[in-house]
Amino acid sequence: MELRHLRYFIAVAEEGSVTVAAERRLHTAQPSLSRQLRDLEIEVGAPLFIRGARGVELTDAGRAFLPHARLAVGEAAEALQAARRAARPAKAAFSVGFLTGQEVDWLPHVTRILRTELPKIEFKVTSLYSPDLAQALQNGEIDLGFLRVEPKPDVTYEVIAKEPIVVILPSDHPLAAEKAVDPQALAGETLVGFSDVAIVLKKVVEDYLRDRGLDLTPSHRVETFSTVLSLVSSVRGVSLMPAYVEALLPWSVVSRPLKGKPPTIDLAIGYRSDNRSPVLKTFLASLDQLIAAGPAGLRQCR
């Protein structure tokens, strides 16, 4: 019994027609397919199909035969793939994690720097929040992270950009008519803030408001930027967030720069210094190139 006989049988059983199976799935002539099916039935020792004017139906023997035929064909395909995998040397893996939303600006730079390495490696990309990225670096689950400078003893950081903090507010908020928002105009507004999960951003924002004499206690403290945007829109509040979120804003909210010298928050690449990956070494050798390219130039190219 040959595998092609099983494939022919499965195709006809699933299509319910020798003609359709021959023309659409097997791309062979109908008389040839009919002969192959008869040969299979002879080998099985029982009819597998009931042939009629409107097509074919499986006999009891055919229905019993079908799941085993599918299993045999599936196992043969798995055997083929296993052999091919064994014949190829395993690729080294390199995993990069991005602070959610930052991959828009930085992933093209990463792939450009590693363009000669990518065909030789299994390149993995993940998107997480900054504390989770730091933990993944600490645990050795990723090789490189684009994140905030989180307190992790085994993670080395290199700052690659200082992102300005901008005001996020509803599209129809009175302050949305301004080209830039005076921080004093935020007094009395409902502030959507951040929980201790986003500890780095929380400190930057709170220090900025305190230094300007603004006593704004957040009405909500949340963990994710998507929740911030939702609350800004629904409670008619405002929030202070890194400028990278501007590319991700829904129609219901807008961003405006702050007047004067805005606060900034560091974006860094993080890695373990004991990571011996040659791909990481290649990337770090081009770190100046990455910093020079920066996110702003990439946004201007969109």
N, C-alpha and C positions, 0 to 999 in steps of 0.2 A: 504494500500500500504506500503510495507516494504522497508527500505533503500537498502537491498540487491538486490531487484528487480531493483532499479534505477542504482545500480552499475553494474549489469549484462547488463542492457540496454545500458549504456554508453560504456562499454567495447566492446560490439558487434558493436555498431554504429561506434566506432572509428577504429576498426579492419576491419570492412566490411566482417566479417566471423564469424560464430558461432563456427566453429572448432578451428580457431586460438585463439579466445577469451577464449574458454574453456581451451585449452591446455597451452597457453603462459601467460595469464594474470590472469585467475580465478582459474586455477588448479582444475578443476572439470570435470565431464564427460559431453560429448556433449548432450546426451539424457536428462540429468537432467537440463542442461542449457536451452534447447529448451522448456521443460515443464514450467520453470520459466518465460520465455518470453511469452509463450501463456497465462499463468495466468495473467501477466501484461497487455497484450492486452485485455483480457476479462474485467479486472477492468477498463481500460481506455475506453473501448467501441469502439475501432477502431484498425485496423491493424497498427502496427508501422514499419513493415519491408515488403519489397517485396523480397521473397526468390527465388533465381535462382541457376543454376548449378555452377556459379562462385562465389557465396557468397550471401550477402544480401545488399539491399539498403534501405534507409529510405523512408517511404511514406511522404506525406505532413504532416500527423499527427505526424509522428516520428520526422520530422525536427522541428516542432513547440514544441514538447515535450522535445527535447534534451537540450536546454539551461536552461530550468527550472529544469530538472533532475540534471544537473551539479551544479546549484546553490544550490539545496536542499542538495546534498551530501557535497558540500563545507561548507555550513552552519552547517551541522551536525558535521563535523570534527572540525570546529571552536568552536562549543559548547562544544565538548569533551575536547579540549585543555583548554578552559576557566575554565571549572570545575576542571581540574587537577591543573591548576595554582592556583586557589582559595584554593584548598585543601592543597597546600604546602605553608609553611611560606616564605615570601619574603626574598631573600638573601641580605645581606649587600653588597654594591658595594665598590670596592677599585680600583682606577685608577692610573696608573703609566705612566709618560711620559718620553721619552728618546730623547736626542739630536740625530738627525738623524745619524745613523751609530753606536751609542754607545750601542744600544740594543744587538748587536752581542756579546759584551764582558760582559755586566752587567745583562741582563735578566736572564740567568741561575742562577746567584747568588741570584737574587731576589726570584725566584721561589723556590730555595733551602731553603732560610731563612723562606719563608712563606708556606712551604710544608704542614704543619698541618692546616693552615688556608684556603688554596685554595679550598678544597671541600665544605667549608661553605660560600664562598663569590662569588660574580660575579666579576671576575678579568678582568680589562680592561687595554689594552696597547695601547699607541699612540706614534707616532714618529713625532717630530716637530723640528723647529730650536729654538735655545736657547732663544731668546727674546720672542718667542711665548709661550714657556714653562713657562717662568717666569710670563707672563701675565695670563696664565691659572692657575698657582698656586695662584697668587694674587686674581683672581676671584673665587677661590674655585672650579674650573672645574676639576682639578686633585688633588690627595692627595699627590703625591710624584713625584719629577722630578729629572732627571739626566741631569745637565746643567752647564753652566758657572755661575759665581757669578754676576748676573745681578742686577742693582740697582732697587730693589723693596722693599718698606718700610715694607710690611707685610709678607715677605718671609724670613725664617730662612735658612741659608746655613751651611752645614758641608762639608769641602773639603775632598774628598775620594781618590784623586789621582792627581799627578802633571805630566801632559803629556808633553814629549819632543816635540819640534817643529822640523820638518824635511823639507828637500828640496824636492819639487815635480818638476820633469822636464821630457821632452820627452825621450822616451826609447833610442833613438839614439843620444841624446845630448852628446857632448864631456865630460861633467862633470859626465855623467852616468857611465863612465868607472872608476871613483874614488870610493873607499870604503867609504870615507867620504869627504864632500865638505868643503873646506876652505871658510868661509864667504866672504873673500876679493875677491874670484874668481867670486862672483856674480856681481861685479861692471861691468856696461855696459850691463847687461842682461835685457831683457824685463820682468818686474815684473808684475805678476797678483796679485792684492791686494784685499782688502775687503772694502765694504761700511760701513757706520755707523750702519747698521743693526747688523753686527757682531762686535760691538764696543769693546768688551773685547779682542777678538783675534786680531783685528786691532791694538789696543794699544800695545799688547805684541810684535807683529812683528815690528811695527814702532820704539818702544823703543830699540829693539835689534839692528836694522840696524843703528839707530842714534848713539848708544853707540859704535859702531865699525867704525864710520866715513863713513858709506856708504850712499850716497845721491841717493837713488833709488826712483823715483816717479813712482807709478804704472801706467801702460798704460791702465789698466782696473780696475775698482772697482766693485766687484760683491757681491752677498748676499749668494749664496749657494755653497757648496763644489763641487757639480756636474758641475756647470758652471765653476768653477775654473779649474777642470780637463779638461773640454772641451777646454777652452781657452789655457791652457798650451800646449795642443797637437796641436791646430790649429794655434796659433800665434808663436809657438816655444819659449814660454816664460818659466819662472820659478815661483814658488810660495813657500811660507813658510806656512805649515799647521800642525795641531796636528797629532801625529803619529797614532792615531786610524784610520785615513783614509787609511792606508796602506792595510788593509784587503779588501778595496773596490776599489782599483785601477784597471782600465782597462789595457789591454796589451800595450796601446800606451804611457803610462806614468809610471815612476818609482819613488821611493823615495830613498833618501840617507840621512844619519845623517850628522849633522854639526860638524866640527872639534871643539875641545875645549869644553867649557861648553855651552851646547845648552840652548836656552830659554825654559821655560816651561809655560804651561797654566793650571790653576786649573780646575779640574772637581769636581763638588760638587753635593750633593743631596740637594734638596730644598723642604721645606714644610712650612705650616703655623703652628705656635706654638699654635694657638687656635683650631686646628683640633683635635677633640676628638676621632677620629677613633681608636678602639682597635687594628686594623690591623697595622696602622701606629706605634702605641706604640710598638707592637711586633717587627716590622722591626727596629725601632730605638734602641731597646734593643740589637740588634745584629749588630750594626753599626761597632764595632771593628772587628767582623768576616768578614764583607764585605771589609773593608779596607785592612785587612791582605791578603785576597784572591786576590784582585787587578786584573786588566785586563791582566797583563803580563803573569801570570801563566796560565790563561785561554787560551791565544794564544798559549802557548807552548804545550797545550794538543790537539791542533787541528791536 
